[in-house]
Amino acid sequence: MLSKHKLHALVHNSNTKMGRLFALSIQALIILSLVTFSLETLPNLSVSEHAYLRLAEIVIVLIFSVEYLLRVYVAKKRLAYIFSFYGLIDLLAVLPFYLALGVDLRTVRTFRLLRLLRIFKLFKYSKALSRFKRAFILVKEEMLLFGFVALIMLYLSAVGIYYFENPAQPEQFQSIFHSLWWALTTLTTVGYGDMYPVTVGGRVFTFFVLMVGLGIVAVPTGLIATALSQTRAEEVKMLKEHQ
């Protein structure tokens, strides 16, 4: 029988052969669960096909249940894990199945939707996501400042287009608050086309807003990309130091 220390390494250390196999197996089951969830929505499934999908769901839930109990068992601070983000996700990945066993069948569909939360279990096995989290921490002050500036630009864009277009299109640009929707779709370069300028001044103003919008999209991308490169370089340096 494996000791608690070995079980902890199996669950949390994906650098070992067994840990990597465990992580990959859980990831495969998560994907399989999402596939079966999607297959259940197909029309005209036979009784036997429903039975196979139901059996697959039972097996997957049992394995996830064992995994959850195992994580609780090996956790150094069990309550901290249970009420952590991933602890709650692990619990919600199996809880709907057990709740559906004891409720009216008409409410089962509601619980089935919660099975989609299993997709979040994939995040804990992603080193890239962990790297992204560290990168975001590195640039969080710059991102907050940029977000504040973006909100100011959003408001100024709404004010500008209101004064250009309100006389020509009072039904579309009724107020600055109505113009905020146009400012949002234009600054983010989405441009749904439901609100657009018809005056010369409004079109010239829109051109400058679009130029600013390109920067709003590009600046945070550049910040995150630089931070990711930095965190990647730090990981490589640490690996070389431990070799």
Buried (B, 14 or more C-beta within 10 A) or exposed (E): EEEEEBBBBBBBBBEEEEBEEBBEEBBEBBEBBBEBBEBBEEEEBEEEEEEBBEEBBEEBBEBBBEBBEBBBEBBEEEEEBBEEEEBBBBBBBBBBBEBBEEEEEEEBEEBBEBBBBBBBBBBBBEEEEBBBEBBBEBBEEBBEEBEEEBEEBBBEBBBBBBBBBBEEBEEBBEEBEBBBBBBBBBBEEEBEEEBBBEBEBBEEBBEEBEEBBEBBEEBBEEBBEBBBEBBBEEBEEEEEEEE
